[in-house]
Amino acid sequence: MVKKIIFILYILVLVCMAAATIVEKSQGTDYAHAHYYGAWWFILIWTVLAALGAFYIIKRKVKCASTLALHLSFIIILAGALLTHISAKRGMIHLRIGQPTDTYMAQDEEQGMQEEKVLSDREIEVLSLVAQGKINKEIADQLCIGLTTVITHRKKIQEKLGLKSVSSLTIYAVMHGFVDINMI
């Protein structure tokens, strides 16, 4: 019985997602998000599906790798969706071929869409010097700031961008036009 309900819910989710995709093409993303992806009933279907799937796996002690992978993937998707719903900012970024960007448009409840920068001007300066191979002391001397300030800027840059290594920071700086590849 549980297996049939799970199967029906999978089909229902697929049909809803297909309908939402078609509606999104004609009515726009905001409409689709409000009436499908962010609707209480759609979230409820996903939650019930994940809960029933976990219940079925535990009750039946399922060992089939493909069944486990399918149900685990839905639980991971739901966890990611919940995290995004709780912590994300709604906005957009304008991309132009050959032009760097360090700003995005974020949705503000009171003032509508507002332009925000990913990195401050000083963080961009520090990032470009890191990408050029400078050590913290050289960066501090060149920018006339303290060594601990440079370290703080680097930590904030890494947190904001979700990057850990100097090589990944360098790639980011080159890709966004903050440093010329010939300067590395």
C-alpha positions as CSV (number, residue, x, y, z in Angstrom):
1,M,0.0,0.0,0.0
2,V,2.8,2.4,1.0
3,K,4.7,1.6,-2.2
4,K,1.6,2.4,-4.4
5,I,1.1,5.8,-2.6
6,I,4.8,6.6,-3.1
7,F,4.5,5.7,-6.8
8,I,1.4,7.9,-7.2
9,L,3.2,10.8,-5.4
10,Y,6.2,10.5,-7.7
11,I,3.9,10.7,-10.7
12,L,2.1,13.7,-9.1
13,V,5.4,15.5,-8.5
14,L,6.5,14.9,-12.1
15,V,3.2,16.2,-13.5
16,C,3.3,19.2,-11.2
17,M,6.9,20.0,-12.2
18,A,6.1,19.6,-15.9
19,A,3.1,21.9,-15.5
20,A,5.1,24.4,-13.5
21,T,7.8,24.5,-16.2
22,I,5.2,25.2,-18.9
23,V,3.5,27.9,-16.8
24,E,6.9,29.4,-16.0
25,K,7.6,29.8,-19.7
26,S,4.4,31.6,-20.3
27,Q,3.8,33.5,-17.0
28,G,7.3,34.0,-15.7
29,T,9.4,32.7,-12.9
30,D,7.8,34.8,-10.1
31,Y,4.3,33.5,-11.0
32,A,5.6,29.9,-11.1
33,H,7.4,30.3,-7.8
34,A,4.4,31.8,-6.1
35,H,1.8,29.3,-7.5
36,Y,3.8,26.1,-7.8
37,Y,7.4,25.8,-6.5
38,G,6.7,27.9,-3.3
39,A,3.1,26.8,-2.8
40,W,2.2,25.0,0.5
41,W,0.6,22.1,-1.4
42,F,3.7,21.5,-3.5
43,I,6.0,21.6,-0.5
44,L,3.6,19.2,1.3
45,I,3.7,16.7,-1.5
46,W,7.5,16.7,-1.4
47,T,7.5,16.3,2.3
48,V,5.0,13.5,2.4
49,L,6.9,11.8,-0.4
50,A,10.2,12.0,1.5
51,A,8.6,10.9,4.8
52,L,6.8,7.9,3.2
53,G,10.0,7.0,1.3
54,A,12.1,7.0,4.4
55,F,9.3,5.0,6.3
56,Y,9.2,2.4,3.4
57,I,12.9,2.0,3.4
58,I,13.2,1.6,7.1
59,K,10.1,-0.7,7.4
60,R,11.1,-3.0,4.5
61,K,14.8,-2.8,5.2
62,V,15.4,-2.1,1.5
63,K,18.8,-3.0,0.2
64,C,18.4,-2.2,-3.5
65,A,21.0,0.5,-4.3
66,S,18.8,2.2,-6.9
67,T,15.8,2.5,-4.6
68,L,18.0,3.8,-1.8
69,A,19.7,6.3,-4.1
70,L,16.3,7.6,-5.4
71,H,14.8,8.2,-2.0
72,L,18.0,9.6,-0.6
73,S,18.2,12.0,-3.5
74,F,14.7,13.3,-2.7
75,I,15.6,13.8,0.9
76,I,18.8,15.7,-0.1
77,I,16.9,17.9,-2.5
78,L,14.3,18.7,0.2
79,A,17.0,19.5,2.7
80,G,18.7,21.8,0.1
81,A,15.4,23.5,-0.7
82,L,14.7,24.1,3.0
83,L,18.1,25.6,3.5
84,T,17.7,27.8,0.4
85,H,14.2,28.9,1.6
86,I,15.5,29.8,5.0
87,S,18.8,31.5,4.1
88,A,18.7,32.7,0.5
89,K,18.2,36.1,-0.9
90,R,15.9,36.5,-3.9
91,G,17.5,38.5,-6.7
92,M,19.2,38.4,-10.0
93,I,22.5,39.1,-11.6
94,H,23.0,40.7,-15.0
95,L,25.7,38.9,-17.0
96,R,27.3,40.4,-20.1
97,I,29.8,38.7,-22.4
98,G,33.3,40.0,-21.8
99,Q,32.2,42.3,-18.9
100,P,33.1,41.6,-15.3
101,T,30.4,41.9,-12.6
102,D,30.6,42.1,-8.9
103,T,27.0,43.3,-8.2
104,Y,23.6,41.6,-8.1
105,M,20.1,42.8,-7.6
106,A,18.6,41.7,-4.3
107,Q,14.9,41.7,-3.4
108,D,14.2,44.1,-0.5
109,E,10.8,43.9,1.1
110,E,10.5,47.7,1.6
111,Q,12.4,49.1,-1.3
112,G,12.0,46.5,-4.0
113,M,15.1,45.5,-6.0
114,Q,18.3,47.0,-4.8
115,E,21.8,46.7,-6.2
116,E,24.3,45.0,-3.9
117,K,27.9,44.2,-4.2
118,V,29.3,40.7,-3.7
119,L,32.6,42.0,-2.5
120,S,33.5,45.5,-1.2
121,D,36.0,47.6,-3.1
122,R,38.7,46.8,-0.6
123,E,38.0,43.1,-0.8
124,I,38.4,43.3,-4.5
125,E,41.8,45.0,-4.1
126,V,42.9,42.3,-1.7
127,L,41.5,39.5,-3.9
128,S,43.4,40.9,-7.0
129,L,46.7,41.0,-5.0
130,V,46.2,37.5,-3.7
131,A,45.6,36.3,-7.3
132,Q,48.8,38.0,-8.3
133,G,50.7,35.9,-5.9
134,K,51.3,38.4,-3.1
135,I,51.6,37.2,0.5
136,N,49.7,38.9,3.3
137,K,52.6,41.1,4.4
138,E,53.1,42.4,0.8
139,I,49.4,43.1,0.5
140,A,49.4,45.0,3.8
141,D,52.4,47.1,2.8
142,Q,51.0,47.9,-0.7
143,L,47.5,48.9,0.6
144,C,48.9,50.6,3.8
145,I,46.8,48.5,6.1
146,G,47.6,46.1,8.9
147,L,48.5,42.5,8.5
148,T,45.5,41.3,10.6
149,T,43.2,43.5,8.4
150,V,44.4,41.7,5.3
151,I,43.8,38.3,7.0
152,T,40.3,39.4,8.0
153,H,39.6,40.6,4.4
154,R,40.8,37.2,3.1
155,K,38.6,35.3,5.5
156,K,35.5,37.4,4.5
157,I,36.3,36.9,0.8
158,Q,36.6,33.2,1.3
159,E,33.3,33.1,3.3
160,K,31.4,35.2,0.8
161,L,32.6,33.3,-2.2
162,G,32.7,29.8,-0.6
163,L,36.2,29.3,-1.9
164,K,39.1,28.0,0.2
165,S,42.3,27.9,-1.8
166,V,44.4,30.6,-3.4
167,S,44.0,28.8,-6.8
168,S,40.2,29.0,-6.6
169,L,40.4,32.7,-5.6
170,T,42.7,33.3,-8.5
171,I,40.4,31.6,-10.9
172,Y,37.5,33.6,-9.5
173,A,39.4,36.9,-9.9
174,V,40.4,36.1,-13.5
175,M,36.9,35.0,-14.4
176,H,35.3,38.1,-13.0
177,G,37.9,40.5,-14.6
178,F,39.4,41.6,-11.3
179,V,42.9,40.7,-12.5
180,D,44.4,40.3,-15.9
181,I,45.6,36.7,-16.5
182,N,49.0,38.2,-17.7
183,M,49.5,39.6,-14.2
184,I,49.6,36.2,-12.6
